[in-house]
Amino acid sequence: MSAFTISDLRARPDFVDAVADRVWCAFWKDHGHPLSLLAGLVRQSLGAEPIPTALVAHEGDRFLGTASIIACDEESRPQYTPWVAAVWVEEDQRQRGIGAALVDRAAETAFRTGAARAYLLARAHRRVFYENLGWSILEANAPEDGMFILTRSSV
């Protein structure tokens, strides 16, 4: 298998539409949110501020996956910031370490902003994946049953 690259979306704005589409399909579409709303949020990652930031995994011009660093991923927990969010890897590219690499790079990016901790929201079936990457459960069944807020500290 060939190697992949992880780039800041600012360096690869040609992936904006792919990021918006995949994240919308995976997390937003079934909740009735329009793609245009998500596309606008993704475009905010092109700004000069370190948060939000979107990362893309790719092989040349082929999109493989994405992860973002955002200020808040859970409105009921504004005290937790920043968050790693919208982690997605193309189905045919899974099991290559892309997701783990994206999550690690996103956490590193969050720590470079000066944050001592990063946060992540995961469903029960993904919890172990993140725990294996060094994340710890901060809150179980929060904000709802079957959801976990995980945290990772800077080293």
C-alpha positions, 0 to 999 in steps of 0.5 A: 500500500502506498503512503498517504499524506495529511495536509491542513485544508488551507494547503489543499482547498481543493478538498473542501467539497469532499470534506463537507460531503463526507462529514454531512453524509456521516453526521448531519444529513440524517438530522435534517441539516442542509449540506450548505450549512456544513459546507459553510462550517468547513470553509471556516477552516480556511481562515487564519485562526488556528481553530477551526482547522480541518485536516485531510488525508490524501494520496496525491489528489485522492481524498482518503479522510478528514478530521477537524479541530473545533472550539466546541462539539457539544453545546452542553459542555462549553467548558471543554475546548478544543475538540477533535471532531468529524473524523471520517475515513473513506470506507475502502481505505479503512484499516490502513491507520489513516483514522489513527493518524488523523486523530493523532495529528488533530490532537497535536494541532489542538495542543499547539494552540496552547490547550493542555487537553483535547476532547472528543465525542464518540458513540459506544462502538468507537470508544475502544478505537479512541482509547487505544489511541490514548484517549480516556473517558471523561464522561460516560453516557453524556450527553446521552446514553451510548455517547462518551466524552473522551479526553487526551492530555498534551505530553 
